[in-house]
Amino acid sequence: MRLPVFMDYTKAIEILLIEDNAGDARLAKEALRDAKVKNNLTWIPDGIDALAYLRREGKHERAPRPDLILLDLNLPRKDGREVLSEIKGDDKLKCIPVVILTTSQAEEDVLKAYHLNANCYISKPVDLDQFIRVVKTIEDFWLTIVKLPSE
Amino acid sequence: MADPFQSGAARGGSSGWRGGRWPALLLAAGAGVLISVALFLVVRTVEHRRFRLELERRAAVPATAVQRELTDCLHVLHSISAFFYSSRTVDRAEFAGFTRDALARLGGILTAEWIPRVLEPGRGPHEAAARAEGFPLYQIVERDERGQLTRAGRRGGYLPIYYSEPAGRGAELGLDLALNRGDLEAMAWARDDPRPFAGTPFPRLAGTNLTYRCRVFVGVFTNLVAHTTMAERRQNLAGFAAVALDVTPLVSGALRQLKEAEVRGLAWQVTDQAARGGGSLRVDQSAGWPGSAEVEARIPFVIAGRQWVFHCRPTAAYLSSSGGSGGWWVLAGGLMVTALLVSYLSSELGRTARVERLVVERTTALALSNEELRGQIRRREEMETALEKEQDLIAALLDTIPDHIYFKDLQSRFLRINRAMAWSFKLCSAEEAVGRTDADFFSAEHAQRALADEQEIIRTGRPMVAREEKETWPDGSTTWVSSTKQCLRDKHGQVVGTFGISRDITLRKQVERQLAVQYLVARVLSECDSFALAAPQILEEVGECLGWGVGAVWLLEPGLEPSVLRCAQFWQAPGVKALKFEAASRALTLQAGQGLPGRVLSSGEPLWIRDVVVDQNFPRATVALEEGLHGSFGFPILSVNGALGVIEFFSARVEQPDEEWLRMFAAIGSQIGQFIERKRMEQALAEKARELERSNQELEQFAYVASHDLQEPLRMVSSYTQLLARRYSDKLDRDGHEFVQFAVEGAARMQALINDLLAYSRVGSKDKPFGPVDTAEVLRRVLKNLEIAVQESDARITVDPLPTVTGDATQLTQLFQNLVGNAIKFRGSQSPVIRISAAGDPKEGGARWQFVVRDQGIGIESQHFERIFVIFQRLHSREEYPGTGIGLAVCKKIVERHGGQIWVESKPGAGTAFYFTLPA
């Protein structure tokens, strides 16, 4: 299910959130609502659909190219690791920074993600304030500090 | 003579020689005298002999003359005898006329006489006839004791002297000569023998006594009657013709005929050797006969049956003319030569210093060569001793060595064998084998092969070294030997036979075969995963190794009671046709006690059957006979739980039981049984391990998924409760906020639990290989992680020098972090004081390190020492000390995963020390 959040394609930063948990998606949206940078958060809850979106396939024919991808690891249909692998294996997509935002704190998950060229790995904190702080930090770092390649 | 030894030897030799000089001269002089005397004696003897020969030669001349004269006299006798025989009658005048000439010519004949044989009846006429002839007094007379002539006494016959010419020479007419014993003997000889025989000598009646006289008789037979045989002569004897010889005129007459020179210087004597009494009677002798003489020639001759000797001695005149002084000249010359020689030697000896030196040198050289010779003799003796010793050694070797040693000629006949071999041949002594061959002791096949080998060795000259051979004895038993054979050569290198040594290696061969079988079985078992795979290989390998062509494996039918054996594997060697036997075996089921497998099963022992065809308890006997199977043995496959099956083998021959073999197969049976048992256990174990692994994987997967998936709802609960409290803060009263607080805290605790559980389950599931880990570095990281807690608690932490261990750095970090974290957490009222140290584990001698994390906190009661390491076990309320009760369980799991131990020492209020060991 696709939920377009911001439709301003001209100025806003495009963020793709691939997350099967609606609660987390909502929290992320809440956290980004008061962001310094104007952004468009697109939430796609499953891996296959997310890749279709990124490749502008099917109904995502007109989908924008995201500037930042927030990727959960536990996804239905196609696992987050596979999605990561495909993104980083795709010449057109591999420049898009991918932030792994997931519940797992397991060492092997962290290691695996970085092996698949994830740009950073962040565990979701249980505490709400901490969660919001983490999302704001992501926004702050990736959207304001880091210089990303233009399209 | 620089050599002092030689010099000394020379001096000694010289003085010794001088000491022997005079004896040498004396010896030479003595020898010279002796030789001279000996020569003298020889010359004298030669002279003497020559003188005697000359004398004998000279003497022969008169002796021959005397003999001739005597012989002439005797011829007269024969003439008279012939005259009587040829005349019808002979009267006295005719007799006188016939004898007159002879008597005149021969001076030696005194008278010639006719002595008729007169028998008693004829005496009267005889005497009458004589009286008629002019002898009126004639009668037959005899001489009485006083020598007076008297008329002869009356007797059977008379031999009177009837005619005697020349008349008047003193012969007593009518004297019966038969009474003179000597004359009678001579007449008896003359009667039987035609030769003349002499009668007893008689002296001349008066006057000279030097004249010797005797009568010589010749038989006269009746005229014109044969007198050839002895009987005729005795029958026809008419009487005797006799001459009385006077020797002196006879000899002088004979000598008168000789030249004066022929008898000059000679004195002679004639003796009658046959004189009565054994002595010699002198018959005549010349004037001047020397009483004694060095030399005398004796010339014997026999006349008229008497032995006469003509003696001849030289007179002084003869001696003076015949020389004979050569011996004395020789003696004188010899003595002179001796004197000259001795004087020459004396002077030579006085001047022979140089010669002496030479002699000394020669003597020394001789002594040296003598010494050398003695040395050679000694060496030869030593060599002989050594040789004897050598022979003793060889004899000892041959007699005691258990190997067979033998020497054979070119035809492979034994020349010699040693004692051990003789025993094997069942001979009393080694000599009995000489000349015999292998064929006398071994089977023909073996003997032929050995002969061929030996002929090959003789032909090529190449030895046969350490060849392993099977010997077959006449009783069929076999032994294995290692044989080395070689050409036997004489000292010229000529091949004269072979010799060899054979060592009995039967035992080794058996052991080798057993080892081979054991090795094969062990190899097959090690290569196979199950008995089902191993069984056909065992049958094939063992069967081929032993040369037994058929084998089968019988296994117990599972779950049947009573036990039933069924043939599970059957093998036959290529070339063996045992299809019917296989079919029969596969179709058969055997209970305990039935057939070979059944009997082995019930006894649990190996069984040997020499010939299954004649065995009473062998159901397949008929088929076995049909396919030529005889010898068999079987052995049980034994495990600790009893027999599992039986393996049997069959041979095409009748086989003698071999106990060693059976013992070995009993062991192999156990080995196979253990193999089967082990494989079963291994299989069960592998199954269990696979299950465990599966369940472990499931558990880990579960733990991971659970902790992962449990956290999301938890976060939802926590986040949205907080969001709710924040958004609707004004709408919640105090209780509402408190409830929200509880919900959030619960969620946080739940998350801690889940994370700890996750960590716990991850230890051991993550197979990160161990490597060297510097624990000092680990501690630095831990303290960094715990920086906030350390600052907050104002802890004083001392870290002693720590070693590098082998392990997983992440887990060790967690280990130390948990322990240091605990030490901070369970502090008392004061700031924590913590010390971390390590030492070599005294129990392990440096292979392990023992670490201590010591604090001065609240301590633990000893009854909890075990419990604290169990998961979820807590000693305090959550309000006092928050925690999940998993930390120490994780520590224990990490330490144990590193092969170490962890324990605690503590007293309440006095602090706690956690000990654990890690590999160096």
Interface residues (C-beta under 8 A of the other chain):
Chain A: N21 G23 D24 L27 E30 N74 T103 S104 Q105 A106 E107 E108 K124 P125 V126 D127 L128 D129 F131
Chain B: Y704 H708 D709 Q711 E712 L714 R715 M716 S718 S719 Y720 Q722 L723 R726 V744 A747 A748 Q751 N755 L758 R762 K766 T810
